[in-house]
Amino acid sequence: MNRFDYDLFTIGAGSGGVRASRMAGQLGAKVAIAENDRIGGTCVIRGCIPKKLLAYAAHYAEDFEDARGFGWSVAASFSWPALIESKNREIARLSGVYAGALETSGVETLRGTARLADAHTVEIGSRRVTARNILVATGGRPSRPAIQGIEHAITSDEAFELPALPRRILIVGGGYVALEFAGIFRGLGAQVTLAYRGEQILRGFDDDVRAHLAGEIAKKGVRVLLKRTVPGIARRPDGALEAGGVECDAVMFATGRAPNTSGLGLAEVGVSLDEAGGVVVDRYCRSTIPHIYAVGDVTHRLALTPVAIREGAAVATTLFGGVETPVDHDDVPSAVFSQPPVGTVGLSEANALEKLGRVDIYKASFRPLRHTLSGRDERTLVKLVVDAATQRVAGAHMVGPDAPEIIQGIALAVKGGLSKAQFDATMGIHPTAAEEFVTLRDKTTLATA
């Protein structure tokens, strides 16, 4: 086939797909993008942005309480419908911004569900178009277990559109989505129970972070049930739900996400998928069909918006910028917008021990200055993981107010390979929590057996 309708056809207008399409258009390519929902994808519509807005809202309850210690007298009430209305306005605005950015970059937007008819042909409804290159950026969706009564449960998607705040909610799961919504619902006044089948919340994070956050959310009134499964959900005659021995008004499952590859026709044209349905790609985001690429959550790698954006940019540069651009997935910083929040970059203590063999651990737990007057029983954790052989800082972790904002700066140092001595030589800003990262002195050295 010598002629194609488009140089690049993107399926999915989320963060990764929009970035790739915009850049490709700006680099002179003829580009189209297909989307069967609002422009913006998971992050803008039902992920990071609305979640962060709700997390802000939830924290006001503590802010009002803490204000008394500083001489303020505050009377406040909360309206869930007002919050959701404000959130919806902002999401609509952002979706419009994304759509406008595509238009100004010369990208044609096609509304509808797209699937591959063959390796160079895409069907959108009754329309068929051809493309020299195809990018799959369809993201992921919340997983629902096949248990009795699952029709009574919601996921994070529906949580953003509830008509009313539930009085009692059971959240099933122990990952970042479960922890974030536990903080949101608890902060807004709901009774929250968290049920997780594992030994401790936040599997894959540093163990000190996991234990510290578990203790802090318990102080805030979140009931945490570990090593607990929910085999089914039943609706009682009075309208309440019973799940896993817990009586509640709503059950939310936050037990993982699955790549959106069903019905795309990928396997039929020879694109390899992993056991979870994710598109298998190389470091250039290239699938097993050389001209079919995939970025973001659909690849079942790092499900983070900045990663999808970076991957989308790399694809555009590789195809139309004249430079084959791989994506570096090492030392990617991340956050959990729980209450209190978590910020982390680099290796956990356990991963560092496994990889490096011998590590120096520096950590501190302290009461934030703010709470010396508020009286709140909350403590912050900061931790550095250092390669004992080279003294390079291999990991940094924090639980406490502003942790994500602080870790973004620390990530520069970790990514740049700075040593513990260089951290120590950096002046701290006093009084801040961030200065603890450059004043840590107590060391514990650990080694594999």
N, C-alpha and C positions, 0 to 999 in steps of 0.2 A: 504494500500500500504506500504510494508515494505522496498522497495528499491527505491531510486530516482537517477536520473542522477546527480543532484547537491544538495548540502546542501543549497545554496542560489542562486536564479536567480534574477538578477536586470534588470528592464526594464528602460532604460534611463541612458546615461553616462554623466550626468552633474555633478555639484559639489557634491551634496548629494549622488548620486548613485555611483560615483567613490570612494568617501571616504568610504562608507559602504563596497563596494566590496573589496577594497584594504585591509582594516582592517580585514575583514572576511577571506580573503586569507592568511594574515599574521598570523591569529589565527588558521590556519590549516584547514579551511573549503574548500570544493570544490565549486568554484564559477564561474558563467558565467554572462556576462552582454551583453545586446542587445542594439544597437544604430542604428537608421536609418539615422543619419547625422554625422557630424564630432564629434569626442570625445571632450568633454568640456562643452557642454550644453549652456544655455543662457548666463551665466556669461562670459565665455571665447569667445564664437563665436559672440554673438550679444547683449551683455549686458554690465556688469560692466567694463570689460577690454577695449574693443574698445571705449566705451563711455568716459572713463577716458582719454584715449589717445587723443581723439578728443577735450576733454575739455582742456587738456594741450595746444594743438595746438591753440585753440581759444584765450587763454589768452595771447599769445605772442603779439597780436596787442596792448593790453594795456601796456605790458612790454616795447615794443619799444617806445610808446608814453611817458611813465613815465621816460625812460632813459634820455630824454632831460633835465629834471630837475636835473639830477646828472652829467651833463657835457658831456654826450654822444651824438653823432650825428649818427643816424642809418637810413640807407635806406634799405627797405625790400619789398619783394613781396611774394605772397602766391600762391601755386599750390594745388588745391584740389586733382587732380589725384595723385600727389606725396605723399600727406598725406595718401590717401586710399591705395596706394601701400605699403607704410611703415607699415601701420596698418595691412594689410593682411599678410605681412611677419611675424609679431610678433604673430598674431593669429595662423598661421600655426605652428609656433615654439611651442607655448604653447599647442596646440592640440596634437602635437607629444609628448610633455613631459607627458601629461596625459595618452596617450596611452601606453607609455613606462613604466609608473608607474604601470599600470594595469598588464602589462606583467611580470614585475619583482616580482609582488605580487602573481603570479600564477593564475591570473584571465583570463579566456577564453573570448575573445571578439567576439560576433556574430553580423555581419552586416545585418540589415534588420529591418522591422517593426514587433514588437512582440505583441501578444494578448493572453489573457487567453482562453484556450479551456475548462478547468475546474479548480477547485480550486488548483490543483497541476500540471497542464499541461500548457505549453506555446508553442504557434505556432510562428515560424519565417519563413515566406514563406511556403515552403512545409515541413519544418522540425518541428518535435514535440519533446519536451524534458520535463522531469519531475523534480520537485524541492520540497524539503522538506519545504522550505520557499521561499516566493516571495516578492521582494521589488519593489514598484512602485515609480519611481523617474523621471517622464516624464516632470516635469516643467510646464510652462504656455506659453501662446501666447498672443500677443496683440489683444484686442477686436476691432471689426469693427462694427459700428452701421449700421442698415438696413435703409439707407437713399438713396435718388436718387443721382446717380453720385458717389457713394462711390468707384467705380472702378478707379476713377481719384486720389484717395488719397493714401498716403503711411502711414506706421507705422514705429516704431523705427527699425524694422527688415530691411526694405528697405532703411532707411535713411543712414545706414552704407555702402551701395553699390551704391549710386547715381553716375551716370557718370559725373555729373557736380554740382557745388554748385548753388542752386537756387538763383536768384537775389532777389525775394520776396517770403516769405513763411508764410503761416498761420498755426499755431500750435493750435489744438483744445484740450483743457484739462488744468487742473490746478494742477496736481500732480507732483511728482518728475521727472518723465520722460519728461513731457512737459517742466518743468522749466530748466532741464539740456540741452535739445536740443535747447531751446530758447537762452540760453547762448552760446552754440556751434555755431549755425548759425549766431547769431548777431556778435560774436567775429570774425568770419571768413569773415564778410563783408556783409551778407545778411540783407535785411530789414525784420524784424520779427514782426508779430502780433500774440498775444496770446489771444485766445477766450476761456472763461471759464464760464460755466453756473451758478456757485456759487457766493456767496457774496465776497469771497476772495480766493486767491490761497492757495495751500497746506492745504486742509482740513485735520483735525486731528492733525496738528502741533500746537504748542503754538501760540496764537493769536499775541503776540508781534513779534515773528519770521515771521509770515505770512505778517504782515503789513510792517515790516522793509524790508524784501526781495522784496516785491512789489514796494516799493519806490526806492530801489537800482537798480532793473532791468529797471525801467522806466528811471532813470538817464542815463543808458547805451544805451537807444534808443529802448528798447523793448516796443511796443505799447500793453498795456494790456486792454482788453475789458471784463469786468465782467458782470455777469448776461446776457451773450450772448450765444445763441445756434446757431448751424449751421444745418439747416434743409435739406440742399442739396448742391450739387456741380455741376456747369455747366461749360462746355468747350466753350469758346468764339471763334468766327471765326478767331481771330488773334492768337489763341493758348493759351491765358491766361485763368486762372480759376477764377470763381466767386463763393464765398462761404460765406454765412452769411453777405452779403453786403461788403465783402472784395475782392479786386482784387489782385491776386497773381499768381505766377508761379508754386507753389507747395502747397499742403495741407497735413499736417501730423496729424493723429489722435493719441492722447496719452490719451485715455479715459478709461484706465484700462486694466487688463489682465485676462484671463480665464484659469483655469486648463486644462491641456492636458489629458483628460480622455476619449474623444470620440473614440470609436472603440476599446478600450482595452478589452472589455468584462467583466468589473468589476461588473457592476450591475447584469449581467447574472449569475455570480457565487455567488452573495449574498453580495458583498461589498457595504456598504451604501455610497451614495454621497450626498453632501449638495446641496442647491438650485443653486449654481454656478457651480456644477459639480465637486467640490473638494472632495477628499477622506476624509471621517470622520475617525479620529484617536484619540486614547487616549494619555496620557502623555508619553507613551512608543513608540509612532508612530505606534501602532497596530490598524489595521482596525477592522471592525466587523467580519471578518474571522480571527481567532487568528494567523494563520501562514502567513497572507498577511499583509505586512507593507507598509507605504508610508512616504516619506520625501520630504521636499522642497516645492516649489510653488504649486505642485499638490494637497497639502493638504489645500490650500486656507487659510493659517494662515499668518505668517510673511514671506513676499516674499523677503528675504535677503539671500545672498550667505553664510555668516558665520552661519546663522541659519540652512540652509540645510546641511552644513558640520557637524555641531554639532549633528544634528538629525541622519545623516548617521552613525557617530561614535557611537552614543548611540545604534542604532539598532545592529551594529556589536558586541558591547560589551554585549548587552542583550542576543543575540543569541549564541555567541561563546566565550565570555569572562568570563562567569560564574557569571556575576553581572547584574541584571536587572537595567537598567539605564534610568531614566526619563530625559526629557529635560526641563530646566528652561527657560521660555520665558519672565520672568520679567526683566525690566531694560536693555533691549537690545539696545546698542547704534546704531545710524544710521546716515547717511549723505545724503545730497542732493548736488551733484556736479554742482550746479548752479554757476552763476557768479554775486555776490560773493557766496561762498559755505555756506552750513548750516551743523552744527553738533548738535546732540541732544541725550540725554539719560534720561530715567526716565519719570516722570509725567510732563505734561504741567500744566500751572496755572489752567486752567478750570478743568482738570481731578483731580488735587490735591485737589481743593476745593470740588469737588463732593465726593472724597474718604475720605479726611481727615477732612473736615469741616472748618478748620482754618489754614491759611498758611501765612508765611512771604515771601515777594517777594523782591529780591535784583536785581537791573539791572543797566547797564550803557551803554551809547552810546558815542562813541568817534571816532575821526579821527586817523587812524593809522599813526604812526611816518613816515612811508615811504612817505605818501602823503603830508607831510609838505613841501617836496621838489618837488614832482611830480606835485603838484597842483590839483590832482584829487579830485573831490567832492564825496568821498566815506566814509561811516561811518560803524563802527563795532558795533554789539550789543552783549552783554553778559548778561546772566540772570541765577539766581539761584532761585529755588522754594524749600522752607524749611517748613517742618512740624512744625507748631507753638508749638505743644504740646511736641514733643520730640527733636526738633531742628535738626533732621536728614535731610540732603539734599536729597530731593525726586526727584529733576529734575534739569538738567543743559542744557542750550541752548545757541547757538552762531551762529551769522551770520557774516561772514567776512573772510579775507584771513587765510588759514590754519585751519579753524574751525574743519574739520573732524579729522585732526591730533591731535589737542588740546583736543577735546572731547574724543578721545580714552583713553587718560590718566585720564581725569576727570571721565570717566565711572568706573574706578577702585574704585574711592572714593565713587561714588553713589552706586555701587553694594555692596561695603563693609560696607555701612551704616554709613559713616562718618558724623559727625555733622558740623554745621556751625562754631562752635568754633574751630574744628580741621582744617577746611579750613583756618580760620583766623590765626591759629598758624603756618601755613606752609609758609615758606619764598617764596617770589616771585622771578622770574628771570627777571631782569630789563636790558634793556627795551624790553619787549615782550607784546603781546596782552594776552597771557596766564596768566600773573600775575594778570590780572583783576579779575580772579576767586577767588583769595585769598586776594583781597583788597577791595571787595565790602562792603560798610558800610551803605548806605542809604536804609532804610527798609520801606516797606509798608505792613501792616497786613490786610489781607482780611478774611472774614468769610461768610459762607452761612447764608442766612436769617433764 
